[in-house]
Amino acid sequence: MKKKLILYACLIGLLMTSCQSRFLDLSSQQAYIILNRPENYQFGSPAWLSDEVIVFVGKPSNSDRKTPSLFLAYNILGQQWKTILVPTNQNCQISGFSFPEKLPNGHIGFVDTCITNGKEIRTIIEINISTGKTQTLMDSGPIRVAGKFSFSPDMTELVQEDMIGRFLSNKLFYRKNDDSIQIVPNFTRAMYPDWSPHDRKIAFWGTESYPGGEPNGFTTLPEILGLSSYSWDLFTATPDGTNIVKVLSSVDDALLIKWSPTERIIAFSGTIDGASGVFLANPETSEVTRIWSTLGDFDWSPDGNKIVVLDTEEDKNGKLQNKNIYVIEIK
């Protein structure tokens, strides 16, 4: 409904003056190539590991929830796919992983989930894609539902999301060694942190205050749905949660945030004024440019000159599946 009202307002505005967009749209001007899809696999969550390899989370197309996930590595030069199995704890009745992240040391980090007798344990695991060897980096500590994380360039600190009350009361924690401190505690909610490779700064989605009240006091479905569909704002801050700056307000469908590896630019996936896609934001000027016109998972190339992005389609059961893999040239 909100998107329709915005579009109606723009149409009315066109009759009177003009409807000013909050972003520059270059999505139709971007050069791109389409990569080969992996046959017989679902795929998602790309991590552009090196000049030659992009890694995806995968599962066989006909698998069920209990089938363990694996990694699919795509060799750009050879245009070939390779599967990398992730060792699983045999004591887990259900296991899986999420939030794959290219680590500063060149490996892949992810949140491993082990469910046994209804108890869920989440840890951050590192895997060397070349050898398949894994090691545990950190347990959940005080975080109840460990989610998206991002390490400092030297990997001695990180910021991680607690997904408790998903999209209602998400929290962020600064973590170092055994210390974990909640940051921006006065925000109604905060999620999807990403640590800049250039400065001691993070970017994240947040809601400073919600006019409909505090989530802890919600008792009705309309109250819950109202906040879960409420727009997000894009912020930057120091990792301890100080020096907070609002970069952009009122973004719907907000998910990934990723700093460019070479520039002080933030890429994100979302919807602005009814227009969906992948956007670039300058945190110093709040200038925003749309570079792709559909929502999807994405990641930067190591040289910062390209972005790999996935688009989706509905299968016969109405479930969204990733369809194509595009590599966009960033002008």
Secondary structure as the mmCIF struct_conf table of DSSP 4:
data_model
#
loop_
_struct_conf.conf_type_id
_struct_conf.id
_struct_conf.beg_label_comp_id
_struct_conf.beg_label_asym_id
_struct_conf.beg_label_seq_id
_struct_conf.end_label_comp_id
_struct_conf.end_label_asym_id
_struct_conf.end_label_seq_id
HELX_RH_AL_P HELX_RH_AL_P1 LYS A 2 MET A 16
BEND BEND1 THR A 17 THR A 17
BEND BEND2 ARG A 22 PHE A 23
STRN STRN1 LEU A 24 ASP A 25
HELX_RH_3T_P HELX_RH_3T_P1 SER A 27 GLN A 29
STRN STRN2 TYR A 32 LEU A 35
HELX_LH_PP_P HELX_LH_PP_P1 ASN A 36 PRO A 38
TURN_TY1_P TURN_TY1_P1 GLU A 39 ASN A 40
STRN STRN3 TYR A 41 TRP A 48
BEND BEND3 SER A 50 GLU A 52
STRN STRN4 VAL A 53 PRO A 60
TURN_TY1_P TURN_TY1_P2 SER A 61 ASN A 62
TURN_TY1_P TURN_TY1_P3 ARG A 65 LYS A 66
BEND BEND4 THR A 67 THR A 67
HELX_LH_PP_P HELX_LH_PP_P2 PRO A 68 SER A 69
STRN STRN5 LEU A 70 ASN A 75
TURN_TY1_P TURN_TY1_P4 ILE A 76 GLN A 79
STRN STRN6 GLN A 80 ILE A 84
TURN_TY1_P TURN_TY1_P5 GLN A 90 ASN A 91
BEND BEND5 GLN A 93 GLN A 93
STRN STRN7 ILE A 94 LYS A 102
TURN_TY1_P TURN_TY1_P6 PRO A 104 ASN A 105
BEND BEND6 GLY A 106 HIS A 107
STRN STRN8 ILE A 108 THR A 116
TURN_TY1_P TURN_TY1_P7 ASN A 117 GLY A 118
STRN STRN9 LYS A 119 ILE A 127
TURN_TY1_P TURN_TY1_P8 ILE A 129 THR A 131
STRN STRN10 THR A 134 ASP A 139
TURN_TY1_P TURN_TY1_P9 GLY A 141 PRO A 142
BEND BEND7 ARG A 144 VAL A 145
STRN STRN11 ALA A 146 PHE A 151
TURN_TY1_P TURN_TY1_P10 PRO A 153 ASP A 154
BEND BEND8 MET A 155 THR A 156
STRN STRN12 LEU A 158 ASP A 162
TURN_TY1_P TURN_TY1_P11 ILE A 164 LEU A 168
BEND BEND9 SER A 169 SER A 169
STRN STRN13 LYS A 171 LYS A 176
TURN_TY1_P TURN_TY1_P12 ASN A 177 ASP A 178
STRN STRN14 ASP A 179 ILE A 183
BEND BEND10 VAL A 184 VAL A 184
TURN_TY1_P TURN_TY1_P13 PRO A 185 ASN A 186
BEND BEND11 PHE A 187 THR A 188
STRN STRN15 ARG A 189 TRP A 195
BEND BEND12 PRO A 197 ARG A 200
STRN STRN16 ILE A 202 THR A 207
BEND BEND13 GLU A 208 GLU A 208
TURN_TY1_P TURN_TY1_P14 PRO A 211 GLY A 212
HELX_RH_3T_P HELX_RH_3T_P2 PRO A 215 GLY A 217
BEND BEND14 THR A 220 THR A 220
HELX_RH_AL_P HELX_RH_AL_P2 LEU A 221 SER A 228
TURN_TY1_P TURN_TY1_P15 SER A 229 SER A 229
BEND BEND15 TYR A 230 TYR A 230
STRN STRN17 TRP A 232 ALA A 237
TURN_TY1_P TURN_TY1_P16 PRO A 239 ASP A 240
BEND BEND16 GLY A 241 GLY A 241
BEND BEND17 ASN A 243 ASN A 243
STRN STRN18 VAL A 245 VAL A 251
STRN STRN19 ASP A 252 ASP A 252
BEND BEND18 ASP A 253 ASP A 253
STRN STRN20 ILE A 257 TRP A 259
BEND BEND19 PRO A 261 ARG A 264
STRN STRN21 ILE A 266 ILE A 272
TURN_TY1_P TURN_TY1_P17 ASP A 273 GLY A 274
STRN STRN22 ALA A 275 ALA A 281
TURN_TY1_P TURN_TY1_P18 PRO A 283 THR A 285
STRN STRN23 VAL A 288 TRP A 292
BEND BEND20 SER A 293 THR A 294
STRN STRN24 PHE A 298 TRP A 300
TURN_TY1_P TURN_TY1_P19 PRO A 302 ASP A 303
BEND BEND21 GLY A 304 ASN A 305
STRN STRN25 LYS A 306 GLU A 314
TURN_TY1_P TURN_TY1_P20 LYS A 316 ASN A 317
BEND BEND22 GLY A 318 GLY A 318
STRN STRN26 LEU A 320 GLU A 329
HELX_LH_PP_P HELX_LH_PP_P3 ILE A 330 ILE A 330
#
